[in-house]
Amino acid sequence: MLLHIENDKIISTNDIIGIFDLSKLNENKENRNFTFKFSDENKKKRTVIIVNEKGKIKEYFSDFSISTLEKRINKNYMFESIN
């Protein structure tokens, strides 16, 4: 299934490794070391979604909260893959 995470961004739920609240990630020093590489624009987003797409780890950023994304996943606010 595909999950709509931003205006023009849709990702496969099978590829999701984790969804994290960016404000919580910045609360401790070790996590700040992870987030420092994000652009200033992305640091203003609410969540980062870590995915494994074809063996490559990627980060996607969303203005949606974790709870909104969770509801979309649990209530099937997703699109079926078109194969």
C-alpha positions as CSV (number, residue, x, y, z in Angstrom):
1,M,0.0,0.0,0.0
2,L,1.0,3.6,-0.6
3,L,0.9,6.3,2.0
4,H,0.4,10.0,1.2
5,I,2.9,11.9,3.4
6,E,3.1,15.4,1.8
7,N,1.7,17.4,-1.1
8,D,3.3,15.3,-3.9
9,K,5.0,12.6,-1.9
10,I,3.6,9.1,-1.7
11,I,5.7,6.2,-0.2
12,S,5.2,2.4,0.1
13,T,4.2,1.4,3.6
14,N,6.4,-1.8,3.0
15,D,9.5,0.4,2.8
16,I,8.9,2.3,6.1
17,I,11.6,1.7,8.8
18,G,10.3,4.3,11.2
19,I,8.4,7.5,11.6
20,F,9.9,10.0,14.1
21,D,8.8,13.3,15.6
22,L,11.5,15.8,14.8
23,S,11.0,17.9,17.9
24,K,11.6,14.8,20.1
25,L,14.7,13.9,18.1
26,N,16.3,17.2,18.9
27,E,15.8,16.7,22.7
28,N,19.0,14.8,23.2
29,K,22.6,15.2,22.0
30,E,22.9,11.9,20.2
31,N,19.9,12.5,18.1
32,R,20.9,16.0,17.3
33,N,24.0,14.5,15.8
34,F,21.7,12.6,13.4
35,T,19.5,15.6,12.6
36,F,22.2,18.2,12.2
37,K,22.6,17.2,8.5
38,F,19.0,18.0,7.7
39,S,18.5,21.2,5.8
40,D,17.0,24.1,7.7
41,E,13.8,23.8,5.7
42,N,13.4,20.1,6.6
43,K,14.1,20.9,10.3
44,K,10.9,22.9,10.3
45,K,8.8,19.8,9.4
46,R,7.0,17.8,12.0
47,T,8.1,14.3,11.2
48,V,10.8,12.4,9.4
49,I,10.0,9.1,7.8
50,I,12.9,6.7,7.3
51,V,12.5,4.2,4.5
52,N,14.5,1.5,2.7
53,E,13.8,1.9,-1.0
54,K,15.5,-0.7,-3.1
55,G,18.3,-1.2,-0.6
56,K,18.9,2.6,0.0
57,I,18.0,4.3,3.2
58,K,16.2,7.6,2.6
59,E,14.6,10.3,4.7
60,Y,11.3,12.0,3.8
61,F,9.9,14.9,5.7
62,S,6.3,15.7,6.4
63,D,4.2,18.5,8.0
64,F,1.8,15.8,9.2
65,S,2.1,14.7,12.8
66,I,2.9,11.1,13.7
67,S,-0.7,10.6,14.9
68,T,-2.1,11.8,11.6
69,L,0.2,9.4,9.6
70,E,-0.7,6.6,12.0
71,K,-4.4,7.2,11.4
72,R,-3.9,7.2,7.7
73,I,-2.1,3.9,7.9
74,N,-4.6,2.3,10.3
75,K,-7.7,3.7,8.5
76,N,-6.4,2.9,5.1
77,Y,-6.0,6.5,3.9
78,M,-3.6,4.9,1.5
79,F,-3.6,4.1,-2.2
80,E,-3.2,0.7,-3.6
81,S,-0.1,0.2,-5.6
82,I,-0.5,0.3,-9.3
83,N,1.6,-2.5,-10.8
